[in-house]
Amino acid sequence: MTGAFSTSELMAVVMAREFRDGEVVVMGAVPALPLAAAMLAKSTHAPSLSYIVGGSGTVNATPIGLTTLSCDAALAPAPSALPLPEVVLLEGRGDALDVFCAGGLQIDAYGNCNLIAVGEWAAPALRGPGTVGLPFLPATKRSVIYAMDHSPRTFVERVDFVSGPGHPASPDEDRTYRGEGPSLVVTPLATLDFDPTTRRMRLRSVHPGVTEAEVAEATGFEPAPGPPVSETPPPSEEELTLLRRLDPGGLLSG
């Protein structure tokens, strides 16, 4: 906990503020944080926001509480549900989804995400679920990356494998996005965005109680220089009240 709110609650609020009215947001297999953010945004500044919850295909689900799994039966209260093949087709179309919420075992300086494996393919130190839906990131207008661990193990100079393509590190890399590509990274320590010229990740704000030096020590690459780093604005009383109403089980505050 940091003051009157938890780090997870702060992260959900930061993500919610990033969503815009009228957008369509899609999230993956572990939806608690982006689901909380989407529901909060829809309850505040983005009433026309729509969201699709991972493999369940539920659209604008309104569960009694947050869930850690995208196929949880708790997501059944929803106006509609799409079969998984239709969700995949929407992800690949390029004109249907505005925001893809993504993460990875590794995230690198250009926003590439790795959910495949860490280390050598033949004998990895850690094996993940694979590419899942992340290869569709270039077809989405923009992506918001989030991670529950901010350490040199997660934030690396270059990922071992690319599940979700980030920005190109050089003109030689063919990395065509129909929109912005990765636009924001939210972690337990800070928020980061990308330099508009080099497309390398840079520090945007540090969370209350965190220093720039602590973020630098926890990051396995040198971020791009950027504007002066601010402190992440804490949740307002209204945001925190609404968020906890959406999370009566305290999944984010516990």
Backbone as JSON, one array per atom type, in Angstrom:
{
  "sequence": "MTGAFSTSELMAVVMAREFRDGEVVVMGAVPALPLAAAMLAKSTHAPSLSYIVGGSGTVNATPIGLTTLSCDAALAPAPSALPLPEVVLLEGRGDALDVFCAGGLQIDAYGNCNLIAVGEWAAPALRGPGTVGLPFLPATKRSVIYAMDHSPRTFVERVDFVSGPGHPASPDEDRTYRGEGPSLVVTPLATLDFDPTTRRMRLRSVHPGVTEAEVAEATGFEPAPGPPVSETPPPSEEELTLLRRLDPGGLLSG",
  "N": [[0.84, -1.19, 0.0], [0.45, 2.28, -0.73], [0.16, 5.04, 0.96], [-3.22, 5.85, 0.98], [-4.02, 4.05, -0.9], [-3.48, 1.13, -2.95], [-0.65, -0.13, -4.84], [-1.49, -1.58, -7.09], [-4.07, -0.57, -7.41], [-3.46, 2.08, -8.06], [-2.15, 1.64, -10.52], [-4.28, 0.64, -12.06], [-5.92, 2.88, -12.16], [-4.26, 4.67, -13.54], [-4.12, 3.4, -16.05], [-6.84, 3.49, -16.73], [-7.24, 6.23, -17.09], [-5.95, 6.56, -19.46], [-7.51, 5.48, -21.44], [-9.82, 6.3, -24.02], [-12.92, 7.95, -24.73], [-15.3, 6.13, -26.61], [-13.52, 4.31, -27.66], [-12.43, 0.91, -28.44], [-11.4, -1.65, -26.44], [-9.21, -4.38, -25.98], [-8.3, -7.24, -24.08], [-6.14, -9.7, -22.46], [-5.45, -13.02, -21.21], [-5.16, -12.72, -18.48], [-6.95, -10.72, -16.87], [-7.45, -8.88, -14.75], [-6.36, -6.27, -14.05], [-6.49, -4.61, -16.52], [-9.26, -4.96, -16.95], [-10.42, -3.8, -14.68], [-9.53, -1.2, -15.14], [-10.81, -0.57, -17.58], [-13.55, -0.76, -16.88], [-13.63, 1.23, -14.94], [-12.94, 3.52, -16.45], [-15.13, 3.6, -18.16], [-17.09, 4.2, -16.35], [-16.52, 6.76, -15.68], [-14.98, 9.02, -17.41], [-15.31, 8.01, -19.98], [-17.88, 7.03, -21.23], [-18.76, 5.76, -23.55], [-16.95, 3.82, -24.09], [-15.92, 0.54, -25.11], [-15.22, -2.89, -24.3], [-13.45, -5.97, -24.65], [-13.15, -9.06, -23.14], [-10.62, -11.0, -23.21], [-10.23, -14.53, -23.79], [-12.83, -15.27, -23.17], [-14.48, -13.73, -24.69], [-16.42, -11.99, -23.89], [-18.33, -9.01, -24.03], [-18.16, -5.85, -22.74], [-18.47, -6.79, -20.11], [-19.91, -7.08, -16.84], [-18.98, -8.03, -14.15], [-19.61, -9.12, -10.75], [-17.42, -8.86, -9.17], [-13.83, -8.4, -9.62], [-11.89, -10.61, -11.71], [-9.3, -13.06, -12.04], [-8.97, -14.6, -14.27], [-9.6, -14.83, -17.74], [-11.61, -16.43, -18.73], [-13.39, -16.91, -16.74], [-16.4, -17.87, -15.12], [-17.65, -15.83, -13.82], [-17.71, -13.68, -15.48], [-19.92, -13.86, -17.01], [-22.25, -12.13, -16.79], [-22.97, -10.09, -19.21], [-23.61, -7.99, -22.03], [-23.19, -9.24, -24.5], [-21.42, -12.01, -26.02], [-18.58, -13.02, -27.79], [-17.61, -15.64, -29.99], [-14.42, -17.25, -29.68], [-12.91, -17.51, -32.17], [-13.98, -15.33, -33.59], [-13.14, -13.16, -32.06], [-10.4, -13.33, -32.52], [-10.37, -12.82, -35.29], [-11.26, -10.17, -35.28], [-9.11, -8.98, -33.98], [-7.16, -9.2, -35.92], [-8.06, -7.66, -38.04], [-7.57, -4.86, -38.09], [-9.06, -2.54, -38.12], [-10.9, -2.53, -36.16], [-10.27, -2.61, -33.44], [-9.08, -0.49, -30.88], [-7.32, -0.31, -28.68], [-4.93, -2.47, -27.34], [-4.3, -4.33, -24.56], [-1.39, -5.39, -23.18], [1.24, -7.66, -22.1], [4.17, -9.31, -20.71], [6.68, -11.92, -20.23], [9.14, -10.86, -20.6], [9.94, -7.48, -21.39], [11.03, -5.12, -23.67], [13.31, -2.36, -24.51], [12.1, -1.16, -26.67], [9.48, -1.78, -26.55], [8.83, -4.36, -27.33], [7.27, -7.45, -26.58], [7.63, -10.48, -24.78], [6.3, -13.58, -24.52], [7.02, -16.15, -24.83], [9.5, -17.67, -24.15], [12.23, -17.56, -21.82], [15.62, -17.29, -22.23], [17.66, -19.86, -23.8], [16.08, -21.57, -26.5], [16.08, -24.37, -26.55], [16.59, -25.12, -23.94], [15.12, -23.46, -21.92], [15.18, -20.95, -19.3], [12.78, -20.18, -18.34], [9.55, -20.9, -19.39], [6.87, -19.66, -21.31], [3.35, -19.1, -22.15], [3.32, -18.86, -24.91], [2.77, -17.2, -28.08], [0.16, -16.28, -27.95], [-2.3, -13.83, -28.36], [-0.68, -11.77, -29.09], [0.81, -11.3, -31.53], [-0.9, -9.75, -33.05], [-0.64, -7.14, -32.31], [0.5, -5.09, -34.05], [-1.68, -4.58, -35.71], [-3.5, -3.26, -34.25], [-4.68, -0.06, -33.14], [-3.24, 1.17, -31.06], [-1.17, 0.17, -28.29], [-1.26, -0.66, -24.82], [1.0, -1.38, -22.43], [1.46, -3.45, -19.61], [2.91, -4.4, -16.49], [3.41, -6.47, -13.69], [5.72, -6.74, -12.38], [8.6, -4.94, -11.9], [11.66, -5.11, -12.81], [15.15, -5.83, -13.56], [15.04, -8.34, -14.68], [12.62, -8.52, -15.99], [12.4, -6.12, -17.51], [14.25, -5.63, -20.15], [17.07, -5.09, -22.37], [16.84, -6.22, -24.98], [14.32, -8.47, -25.95], [14.27, -12.07, -25.58], [12.68, -13.58, -27.29], [10.2, -12.57, -29.65], [6.94, -12.03, -28.99], [4.87, -10.13, -29.06], [5.14, -7.57, -31.28], [7.11, -4.63, -30.9], [8.18, -1.21, -31.23], [10.36, -0.51, -34.06], [13.86, -0.95, -33.69], [15.67, 0.04, -35.44], [15.92, 1.48, -38.78], [16.13, -0.72, -40.42], [14.53, -2.71, -39.48], [11.51, -4.14, -40.22], [8.66, -2.99, -39.21], [5.67, -2.35, -39.26], [3.1, -0.36, -38.19], [-0.38, 0.23, -37.98], [-1.32, 2.22, -36.45], [-0.36, 3.96, -33.54], [1.33, 2.12, -32.34], [3.04, 0.64, -29.49], [2.2, 2.68, -26.75], [2.17, 3.38, -24.06], [3.55, 2.34, -20.93], [2.89, 0.71, -17.96], [3.84, 0.19, -14.67], [4.62, -1.28, -11.39], [6.26, 0.68, -10.35], [6.39, 2.96, -11.96], [5.38, 5.06, -14.77], [5.91, 4.78, -18.26], [6.71, 6.08, -21.48], [7.23, 6.49, -25.04], [9.96, 7.74, -26.91], [9.3, 10.07, -29.46], [10.89, 10.16, -31.74], [13.15, 8.31, -31.67], [11.79, 6.12, -30.77], [12.34, 4.71, -28.51], [11.91, 3.5, -25.18], [11.02, 5.71, -22.53], [11.19, 7.39, -19.36], [8.26, 8.55, -17.84], [6.71, 9.19, -15.53], [7.13, 8.82, -11.98], [5.86, 6.71, -9.43], [4.13, 7.72, -6.4], [6.34, 8.0, -3.67], [8.41, 6.66, -4.9], [11.65, 6.83, -6.37], [13.53, 8.32, -9.09], [16.04, 7.15, -9.28], [15.61, 4.62, -8.15], [13.92, 3.49, -10.06], [15.65, 3.43, -12.25], [17.57, 1.61, -11.34], [16.04, -0.68, -11.31], [15.57, -1.25, -13.92], [16.54, -2.88, -16.85], [17.83, -1.58, -18.95], [19.02, 1.43, -20.56], [16.94, 4.07, -20.4], [15.49, 6.27, -22.89], [16.33, 9.77, -23.05], [14.12, 12.33, -21.83], [11.33, 14.61, -21.3], [11.18, 16.52, -18.17], [10.74, 14.4, -15.37], [7.73, 13.6, -13.79], [5.64, 13.22, -10.83], [3.49, 10.48, -10.57], [0.1, 11.22, -10.77], [-1.95, 10.67, -7.97], [-4.79, 8.44, -7.29], [-7.98, 9.99, -7.48], [-10.47, 10.85, -5.0], [-12.98, 10.17, -5.99], [-12.31, 8.38, -8.09], [-11.09, 6.3, -6.65], [-13.16, 5.46, -4.97], [-15.1, 4.54, -6.84], [-13.58, 2.53, -8.09], [-13.17, 0.68, -6.02], [-15.75, -0.07, -5.59], [-16.16, -1.53, -7.86], [-14.53, -3.6, -7.31], [-15.22, -5.39, -5.06], [-14.22, -7.58, -3.73], [-11.65, -6.93, -3.12], [-9.4, -7.5, -4.75], [-7.45, -5.94, -5.98], [-6.7, -4.23, -3.95], [-5.81, -5.79, -1.88]],
  "CA": [[0.0, 0.0, 0.0], [1.11, 3.57, -0.73], [-0.86, 5.95, 1.46], [-4.57, 5.32, 1.1], [-4.34, 3.19, -2.05], [-2.44, 0.16, -3.25], [0.04, 0.05, -6.11], [-2.35, -2.11, -8.15], [-5.15, 0.4, -7.62], [-2.87, 3.2, -8.79], [-1.92, 1.21, -11.89], [-5.58, 0.55, -12.73], [-6.38, 4.25, -12.4], [-3.42, 5.23, -14.61], [-4.57, 2.8, -17.31], [-8.18, 4.0, -17.03], [-7.11, 7.59, -17.6], [-5.38, 6.5, -20.81], [-8.54, 5.06, -22.38], [-10.59, 7.43, -24.53], [-14.33, 7.67, -25.01], [-15.58, 5.59, -27.94], [-12.54, 3.29, -28.06], [-12.66, -0.5, -28.16], [-10.22, -2.17, -25.76], [-9.18, -5.83, -25.84], [-7.33, -7.67, -23.07], [-5.78, -11.09, -22.61], [-5.88, -14.12, -20.34], [-5.09, -12.3, -17.07], [-7.56, -9.43, -17.16], [-7.91, -8.1, -13.6], [-5.96, -4.86, -14.1], [-7.15, -3.89, -17.61], [-10.71, -4.98, -16.78], [-10.73, -2.75, -13.71], [-9.3, 0.09, -15.8], [-11.86, -0.33, -18.57], [-14.82, -0.49, -16.19], [-13.51, 2.53, -14.29], [-13.01, 4.55, -17.49], [-16.52, 3.64, -18.65], [-17.9, 4.79, -15.28], [-16.12, 8.14, -15.44], [-14.81, 9.94, -18.53], [-15.45, 7.35, -21.28], [-19.09, 6.2, -21.16], [-18.97, 5.0, -24.79], [-15.9, 2.82, -24.23], [-16.29, -0.87, -25.13], [-14.06, -3.73, -24.0], [-13.61, -7.41, -24.87], [-12.33, -9.72, -22.13], [-9.85, -12.17, -23.57], [-10.77, -15.74, -24.4], [-14.27, -15.42, -22.95], [-15.17, -12.98, -25.73], [-17.49, -11.17, -23.34], [-18.26, -7.6, -24.4], [-18.66, -4.97, -21.67], [-18.87, -7.61, -18.96], [-20.07, -6.36, -15.57], [-18.95, -9.01, -13.07], [-19.8, -8.59, -9.4], [-16.08, -8.51, -8.72], [-12.79, -8.67, -10.6], [-11.45, -11.99, -11.83], [-7.93, -13.21, -12.53], [-8.97, -15.42, -15.48], [-10.48, -14.25, -18.76], [-12.72, -17.34, -19.03], [-14.11, -17.16, -15.5], [-17.86, -17.79, -15.26], [-18.11, -14.58, -13.23], [-17.82, -12.7, -16.54], [-21.13, -14.12, -17.78], [-23.14, -10.96, -16.94], [-22.46, -9.24, -20.28], [-24.61, -7.83, -23.1], [-22.95, -10.22, -25.56], [-20.14, -12.73, -25.97], [-18.13, -13.41, -29.11], [-16.77, -16.85, -30.05], [-12.99, -16.92, -29.75], [-12.45, -17.23, -33.54], [-14.38, -13.98, -33.99], [-12.24, -12.24, -31.37], [-9.14, -13.39, -33.26], [-10.57, -12.11, -36.55], [-11.31, -8.74, -34.98], [-7.74, -8.54, -33.66], [-6.36, -9.14, -37.14], [-8.65, -6.8, -39.07], [-6.86, -3.6, -38.16], [-9.93, -1.37, -38.07], [-11.95, -2.78, -35.18], [-9.79, -2.45, -32.07], [-8.27, 0.72, -30.66], [-6.29, -0.5, -27.65], [-4.62, -3.85, -26.94], [-3.58, -4.34, -23.29], [-0.44, -6.5, -23.35], [2.3, -7.82, -21.12], [5.12, -10.35, -21.13], [7.75, -12.36, -19.33], [10.14, -9.83, -20.83], [9.54, -6.3, -22.17], [12.31, -4.47, -23.94], [13.39, -0.9, -24.61], [11.27, -0.68, -27.77], [8.11, -2.23, -26.36], [8.59, -5.75, -27.71], [6.85, -8.3, -25.46], [7.98, -11.89, -24.93], [5.55, -14.55, -23.71], [7.39, -17.47, -25.35], [10.46, -18.31, -23.26], [13.4, -16.78, -21.43], [16.82, -18.11, -22.38], [17.76, -20.64, -25.02], [14.84, -22.29, -26.81], [16.21, -25.8, -26.24], [16.59, -25.31, -22.49], [14.83, -22.13, -21.38], [15.08, -20.78, -17.85], [11.36, -20.0, -18.06], [8.73, -21.05, -20.6], [5.58, -19.02, -21.2], [2.24, -19.72, -22.88], [3.47, -18.73, -26.36], [2.49, -15.87, -28.61], [-1.22, -15.94, -27.63], [-2.81, -12.92, -29.39], [0.19, -10.61, -29.2], [1.24, -10.94, -32.88], [-1.84, -8.81, -33.64], [-0.41, -5.77, -31.83], [0.65, -4.09, -35.12], [-2.95, -4.3, -36.38], [-4.3, -2.45, -33.33], [-4.28, 1.34, -33.26], [-2.17, 1.4, -30.09], [-1.17, -0.82, -27.21], [-0.86, -0.25, -23.49], [1.71, -2.51, -21.84], [1.5, -3.39, -18.16], [3.69, -5.47, -15.86], [3.31, -6.47, -12.23], [7.09, -6.82, -11.85], [9.53, -4.01, -12.55], [13.0, -5.54, -12.41], [15.99, -6.09, -14.73], [14.66, -9.62, -15.26], [11.47, -8.27, -16.87], [12.69, -5.01, -18.42], [15.55, -5.98, -20.72], [17.43, -4.32, -23.58], [16.16, -6.88, -26.1], [13.68, -9.72, -25.53], [14.83, -13.28, -26.18], [11.77, -13.93, -28.39], [9.17, -11.55, -29.83], [5.54, -12.45, -29.1], [4.18, -8.94, -29.51], [6.13, -6.63, -31.81], [7.15, -3.25, -30.46], [8.7, -0.3, -32.24], [11.64, -0.94, -34.62], [15.05, -0.33, -33.1], [16.43, 0.66, -36.52], [15.15, 1.48, -40.03], [16.22, -2.02, -41.08], [13.48, -3.59, -38.97], [10.21, -3.89, -40.84], [7.71, -3.04, -38.12], [4.66, -1.4, -39.71], [1.91, -0.25, -37.38], [-1.43, 1.05, -38.57], [-1.55, 3.33, -35.54], [0.78, 4.46, -32.78], [2.15, 1.09, -31.73], [3.03, 0.79, -28.04], [2.15, 4.1, -26.39], [2.34, 3.58, -22.63], [3.92, 1.2, -20.11], [2.52, 0.96, -16.57], [4.47, -0.8, -13.8], [4.44, -0.93, -9.98], [7.14, 1.77, -9.96], [6.41, 4.15, -12.8], [4.82, 4.99, -16.12], [6.9, 5.09, -19.28], [6.2, 6.16, -22.84], [8.27, 6.26, -26.05], [10.46, 8.93, -27.6], [8.65, 10.08, -30.77], [11.87, 10.03, -32.82], [13.89, 7.05, -31.6], [10.82, 5.1, -30.37], [12.87, 4.0, -27.35], [11.15, 3.78, -23.98], [11.54, 6.75, -21.65], [10.46, 7.52, -18.11], [7.31, 9.66, -17.85], [6.42, 9.57, -14.14], [7.39, 7.84, -10.93], [4.73, 6.64, -8.51], [4.41, 8.32, -5.09], [7.26, 7.25, -2.82], [9.45, 6.02, -5.71], [12.59, 7.8, -6.93], [14.06, 7.99, -10.42], [17.16, 6.23, -9.1], [15.07, 3.28, -7.92], [13.43, 2.98, -11.34], [16.83, 3.14, -13.07], [18.18, 0.38, -10.83], [15.15, -1.81, -11.58], [15.37, -1.34, -15.36], [17.72, -3.5, -17.45], [18.34, -0.83, -20.1], [19.07, 2.88, -20.36], [15.82, 4.71, -21.1], [15.78, 7.47, -23.68], [16.07, 11.01, -22.32], [12.81, 12.9, -22.12], [10.97, 15.78, -20.49], [11.31, 16.3, -16.72], [9.88, 13.33, -14.85], [6.8, 14.07, -12.77], [5.1, 12.18, -9.97], [2.2, 9.98, -11.06], [-1.01, 11.73, -9.95], [-2.64, 9.59, -7.24], [-6.21, 8.36, -7.56], [-8.86, 10.93, -6.79], [-11.42, 10.18, -4.1], [-14.02, 9.58, -6.82], [-11.75, 7.22, -8.79], [-10.86, 5.21, -5.7], [-14.47, 4.97, -4.52], [-15.68, 3.75, -7.93], [-12.76, 1.35, -8.32], [-13.42, -0.29, -4.95], [-17.1, -0.57, -5.81], [-16.02, -2.54, -8.91], [-13.64, -4.63, -6.78], [-15.63, -5.6, -3.66], [-13.39, -8.62, -3.1], [-10.34, -6.39, -2.77], [-8.33, -8.16, -5.5], [-6.39, -4.97, -6.23], [-6.28, -3.55, -2.72], [-5.29, -6.75, -0.91]],
  "C": [[0.88, 1.25, 0.0], [0.08, 4.59, -0.29], [-2.19, 5.25, 1.56], [-4.95, 4.4, -0.04], [-3.17, 2.24, -2.3], [-1.78, 0.48, -4.59], [-0.82, -0.44, -7.27], [-3.51, -1.17, -8.45], [-4.64, 1.61, -8.4], [-2.66, 2.84, -10.26], [-3.22, 1.14, -12.69], [-6.1, 1.94, -13.07], [-5.58, 4.89, -13.53], [-3.86, 4.69, -15.97], [-5.94, 3.35, -17.7], [-8.11, 5.4, -17.64], [-6.62, 7.62, -19.04], [-6.42, 6.12, -21.85], [-9.42, 6.25, -22.74], [-12.02, 7.01, -24.86], [-14.5, 7.18, -26.44], [-14.6, 4.53, -28.39], [-13.05, 1.89, -27.75], [-11.35, -1.09, -27.64], [-10.32, -3.69, -25.71], [-8.07, -6.19, -24.86], [-7.16, -9.18, -23.15], [-6.26, -12.01, -21.51], [-5.88, -13.77, -18.86], [-5.63, -10.88, -16.99], [-7.81, -8.5, -15.97], [-7.6, -6.62, -13.73], [-6.62, -4.12, -15.27], [-8.67, -3.89, -17.52], [-11.14, -3.91, -15.79], [-10.58, -1.38, -14.35], [-10.4, 0.42, -16.79], [-13.19, -0.01, -17.91], [-14.79, 0.87, -15.51], [-13.62, 3.66, -15.31], [-14.44, 4.71, -17.98], [-17.43, 4.31, -17.62], [-17.6, 6.27, -15.07], [-16.12, 8.96, -16.73], [-15.08, 9.34, -19.9], [-16.68, 6.46, -21.31], [-19.34, 5.36, -22.41], [-17.84, 4.01, -25.06], [-16.49, 1.42, -24.29], [-15.04, -1.7, -24.87], [-14.44, -5.2, -24.17], [-12.64, -8.12, -23.93], [-11.81, -11.04, -22.66], [-10.6, -13.31, -24.21], [-12.25, -15.95, -24.17], [-15.07, -14.74, -24.06], [-16.28, -12.11, -25.21], [-17.25, -9.69, -23.64], [-18.91, -6.78, -23.3], [-19.22, -5.76, -20.49], [-18.96, -6.75, -17.7], [-20.1, -7.37, -14.42], [-19.16, -8.33, -11.71], [-18.47, -8.17, -8.8], [-15.07, -8.84, -9.8], [-12.41, -10.14, -10.58], [-10.04, -12.04, -12.4], [-7.86, -13.98, -13.83], [-9.99, -14.88, -16.48], [-11.66, -15.16, -19.12], [-13.51, -17.71, -17.77], [-15.62, -16.98, -15.73], [-18.42, -16.49, -14.69], [-18.3, -13.49, -14.29], [-19.1, -12.85, -17.35], [-22.09, -12.94, -17.85], [-22.56, -9.97, -17.96], [-23.53, -9.12, -21.36], [-24.45, -8.84, -24.22], [-21.61, -10.9, -25.33], [-19.81, -13.22, -27.37], [-17.39, -14.74, -29.04], [-15.3, -16.45, -30.24], [-12.5, -16.7, -31.18], [-12.83, -15.82, -34.02], [-13.53, -12.92, -33.3], [-10.91, -12.17, -32.11], [-9.26, -12.64, -34.59], [-10.62, -10.61, -36.34], [-9.91, -8.2, -34.7], [-6.91, -8.36, -34.93], [-6.85, -8.17, -38.19], [-7.93, -5.46, -39.22], [-7.74, -2.37, -38.09], [-10.99, -1.49, -36.99], [-11.53, -2.46, -33.76], [-8.88, -1.25, -31.94], [-7.11, 0.49, -29.72], [-6.15, -1.98, -27.32], [-3.8, -3.75, -25.66], [-2.7, -5.58, -23.26], [0.58, -6.53, -22.22], [3.26, -8.9, -21.58], [6.03, -10.79, -20.01], [8.91, -11.39, -19.41], [9.5, -8.7, -21.65], [10.82, -5.52, -22.43], [12.18, -2.98, -24.21], [12.54, -0.33, -25.73], [9.84, -1.2, -27.71], [7.8, -3.59, -26.93], [8.24, -6.56, -26.47], [7.16, -9.76, -25.77], [7.16, -12.73, -23.96], [5.94, -15.98, -24.07], [8.3, -18.21, -24.36], [11.57, -17.33, -22.94], [14.61, -17.69, -21.48], [16.83, -18.84, -23.71], [16.51, -21.47, -25.25], [14.92, -23.75, -26.37], [16.13, -26.08, -24.74], [16.33, -23.97, -21.82], [14.82, -22.1, -19.86], [13.62, -20.66, -17.43], [10.6, -20.11, -19.37], [7.35, -20.45, -20.36], [4.52, -19.7, -22.04], [2.36, -19.64, -24.39], [3.14, -17.32, -26.82], [1.11, -15.36, -28.22], [-1.73, -14.99, -28.72], [-1.88, -11.78, -29.71], [0.73, -10.32, -30.61], [0.32, -9.93, -33.58], [-1.62, -7.37, -33.18], [-0.23, -4.76, -32.97], [-0.66, -3.73, -35.82], [-3.86, -3.44, -35.51], [-3.79, -1.01, -33.38], [-3.19, 1.72, -32.26], [-2.25, 0.32, -29.03], [-0.7, -0.18, -25.92], [-0.26, -1.48, -22.82], [1.7, -2.35, -20.32], [2.26, -4.59, -17.62], [3.56, -5.35, -14.36], [4.67, -6.6, -11.57], [7.94, -5.81, -12.62], [10.92, -4.32, -12.02], [13.82, -5.75, -13.68], [15.68, -7.42, -15.4], [13.52, -9.44, -16.27], [11.78, -7.21, -17.91], [14.13, -5.13, -18.92], [15.81, -5.14, -21.98], [16.74, -4.9, -24.81], [15.56, -8.2, -25.6], [14.35, -10.9, -26.22], [14.0, -13.76, -27.37], [10.7, -12.83, -28.46], [7.81, -12.22, -29.98], [4.71, -11.32, -29.66], [5.17, -7.92, -29.99], [5.98, -5.23, -31.23], [7.62, -2.35, -31.58], [10.01, -0.83, -32.81], [12.8, -0.2, -33.95], [15.9, 0.36, -34.15], [15.57, 0.65, -37.78], [15.16, 0.14, -40.75], [15.13, -2.99, -40.63], [12.15, -3.19, -39.59], [9.13, -4.07, -39.77], [6.62, -2.0, -38.4], [3.43, -1.47, -38.8], [0.88, 0.61, -38.11], [-1.72, 2.26, -37.7], [-0.27, 3.74, -34.85], [1.77, 3.36, -32.38], [2.08, 1.21, -30.22], [3.09, 2.27, -27.65], [2.44, 4.35, -24.92], [2.71, 2.26, -21.97], [3.63, 1.57, -18.66], [3.09, -0.17, -15.72], [4.21, -0.44, -12.34], [5.29, 0.26, -9.53], [6.88, 3.07, -10.71], [5.5, 3.98, -14.01], [5.9, 5.42, -17.09], [6.18, 5.23, -20.61], [7.38, 6.03, -23.8], [8.66, 7.56, -26.74], [9.89, 8.94, -29.02], [9.61, 9.92, -31.95], [12.55, 8.67, -32.81], [12.99, 5.86, -31.3], [11.33, 4.23, -29.22], [12.09, 4.43, -26.1], [11.83, 4.85, -23.13], [10.64, 6.88, -20.43], [9.54, 8.74, -18.17], [6.98, 10.13, -16.43], [6.83, 8.45, -13.21], [6.23, 7.87, -9.96], [5.1, 7.27, -7.16], [5.29, 7.41, -4.23], [8.39, 6.58, -3.56], [10.36, 7.11, -6.29], [13.03, 7.36, -8.33], [15.22, 7.02, -10.32], [16.69, 4.8, -8.89], [14.55, 2.67, -9.22], [14.62, 2.6, -12.22], [17.48, 1.83, -12.64], [17.36, -0.85, -11.18], [14.95, -2.06, -13.07], [16.65, -1.83, -16.02], [18.2, -2.84, -18.72], [18.34, 0.65, -19.75], [17.9, 3.51, -21.11], [16.28, 5.91, -21.9], [15.57, 8.7, -22.8], [14.72, 11.58, -22.73], [12.56, 14.14, -21.3], [11.18, 15.49, -19.01], [10.29, 15.3, -16.22], [9.02, 13.89, -13.72], [6.45, 12.93, -11.83], [3.74, 11.77, -10.53], [1.08, 10.53, -10.17], [-1.75, 10.59, -9.26], [-4.11, 9.53, -7.61], [-6.99, 9.45, -6.81], [-9.79, 10.15, -5.87], [-12.52, 9.5, -4.91], [-13.52, 8.32, -7.52], [-11.6, 6.04, -7.85], [-12.17, 4.62, -5.21], [-15.1, 4.08, -5.59], [-14.91, 2.46, -8.15], [-13.05, 0.29, -7.26], [-14.84, -0.83, -5.02], [-17.07, -1.67, -6.88], [-15.22, -3.75, -8.43], [-13.99, -4.93, -5.33], [-14.81, -6.68, -2.96], [-12.0, -8.16, -2.74], [-9.18, -7.04, -3.51], [-7.16, -7.2, -5.72], [-5.87, -4.32, -4.95], [-5.64, -4.47, -1.71], [-3.79, -6.93, -0.98]]
}
